Amino acid sequence: MTIKILAIGKTDNKELQSLIDEYTRRLGFYIKFSLEIIPDIKNVKNLSEEQQKQKEGALILSKLSATDVLILLDENGKQLDSIGFSAYLQKHMNSGIKQLVFVIGGPYGFSQDVYNKSNGKISLSKMTFSHQMVRLFIIEQLYRGFTILRNEPYHHR
């Protein structure tokens, strides 16, 4: 299985990007992983929230293959603790899927087309985080999940 994260817009904070790079490197020891950035939509001032979600949604869906399992990072998704998330990862690995894709949407969330295509939703917290910080948090949780599955000490530091 491979894991991919799709995210709208680049990370412009160098400190955050450095941490994202560090956890991406660490995660690579456990699983084939990629973070793919979908460029921000141009001229959003002229678009309604719904139009922006539709355009972003079309770009997200264009990055998926038919066999991908799509999980949305969504405020209304299921909340898991780190051990529960590691079990969630193990369940997907055991199912024989080729690629698990986590998607971080744009500022207004996801279009209905993306919701319709999704195989599930996860919430990292009831709090709201910047889209740039969510990238770091999900990659760190993926890394933590694999250290838990391997019974390594990272989770208890």
C-alpha positions in Angstrom: 0.0 0.0 0.0 1.1 3.6 -0.6 -0.2 6.7 1.1 -0.7 10.0 -0.6 -1.9 13.3 0.8 -3.5 15.8 -1.6 -3.6 19.4 -0.4 -4.8 22.6 -1.9 -2.2 25.4 -2.0 1.4 25.6 -1.1 3.0 26.0 2.3 4.6 29.4 2.5 5.8 29.1 6.1 9.4 27.9 6.0 9.4 26.5 9.6 6.3 24.4 8.9 7.7 23.2 5.6 10.9 22.1 7.4 8.8 20.0 9.9 6.7 18.6 7.1 9.9 17.6 5.2 11.3 16.0 8.4 8.2 13.8 9.1 7.9 13.0 5.4 11.5 11.7 5.5 10.8 9.7 8.7 7.5 8.3 7.3 9.4 7.0 4.2 11.1 4.4 6.4 7.8 2.7 6.9 5.7 3.1 3.7 5.8 4.7 0.3 4.4 8.1 0.9 3.9 11.3 -1.1 2.5 14.8 -0.5 1.0 16.3 -3.7 0.1 20.0 -3.7 -2.7 21.2 -5.9 -2.1 24.8 -6.9 -4.5 27.4 -5.5 -7.3 28.4 -7.8 -6.7 31.7 -9.5 -9.0 34.7 -9.4 -11.0 33.4 -6.4 -12.3 36.9 -5.7 -14.6 36.5 -8.7 -16.0 33.1 -7.5 -18.6 32.2 -4.9 -17.6 29.7 -2.2 -19.6 27.0 -4.0 -17.8 27.8 -7.3 -14.4 27.6 -5.6 -15.3 24.3 -4.0 -16.4 22.9 -7.4 -13.2 24.0 -9.1 -11.0 22.6 -6.3 -13.1 19.4 -6.3 -12.6 18.8 -10.0 -8.8 19.2 -9.5 -8.9 16.8 -6.5 -10.9 14.2 -8.4 -8.5 14.5 -11.4 -5.6 13.3 -9.2 -7.3 10.0 -8.2 -7.2 6.6 -9.8 -10.3 4.3 -9.8 -8.8 2.1 -7.1 -7.8 4.8 -4.7 -9.4 4.8 -1.2 -10.2 8.4 -0.5 -10.3 9.7 3.0 -11.3 13.4 3.6 -9.9 15.4 6.5 -13.1 17.0 7.5 -14.3 18.7 10.7 -17.3 16.4 10.8 -15.3 13.2 10.4 -14.6 10.5 12.8 -12.2 11.4 15.6 -9.6 8.8 16.6 -6.9 8.8 19.1 -3.4 7.9 17.9 -3.7 4.2 18.8 -7.1 4.1 17.1 -5.6 5.8 14.0 -2.8 3.2 13.9 -5.4 0.5 13.9 -7.3 2.3 11.1 -4.1 2.3 9.1 -3.5 -1.4 9.8 -7.1 -2.2 8.7 -6.5 -0.5 5.4 -3.1 -2.2 4.9 -4.8 -5.6 5.6 -7.5 -4.9 3.1 -5.1 -5.1 0.1 -5.8 -1.7 -1.3 -3.1 -0.1 -3.5 -3.3 3.5 -2.4 -4.8 5.3 0.5 -5.4 9.0 -0.2 -6.0 11.6 2.5 -7.3 15.0 1.2 -7.0 18.4 2.8 -9.5 20.6 1.1 -9.5 24.3 0.5 -10.8 27.1 2.8 -14.4 26.2 2.3 -14.2 22.4 2.4 -15.1 20.0 -0.3 -17.6 19.9 -3.2 -20.4 17.5 -3.1 -18.7 15.5 -5.9 -15.7 14.9 -3.6 -17.9 13.9 -0.7 -19.7 11.5 -3.0 -16.4 9.9 -4.1 -15.0 9.6 -0.6 -14.7 6.4 1.3 -14.6 8.1 4.7 -13.9 11.2 6.8 -11.5 11.8 9.6 -11.3 14.8 11.9 -8.0 15.7 13.5 -9.8 17.8 16.2 -12.9 19.8 16.9 -10.6 22.9 16.7 -9.9 24.6 13.5 -6.3 24.6 12.2 -4.8 26.4 9.2 -4.6 24.1 6.1 -0.8 24.4 6.3 -0.7 23.1 9.9 -3.1 20.3 9.1 -0.4 18.9 6.6 2.1 18.7 9.4 -0.4 17.2 11.8 -1.6 14.4 9.5 2.0 13.5 8.4 3.1 13.4 12.0 0.1 11.2 12.9 0.9 8.9 10.1 4.4 8.6 11.3 3.2 8.1 14.9 0.8 5.4 13.7 3.5 3.4 12.1 5.7 3.6 15.2 2.8 2.3 17.2 2.3 -0.6 14.8 6.0 -1.4 15.1 5.9 -1.0 18.9 8.6 1.6 18.7 9.1 4.2 21.6 8.2 7.4 19.7 4.6 7.4 20.8 5.6 7.5 24.5 8.3 10.1 24.4 
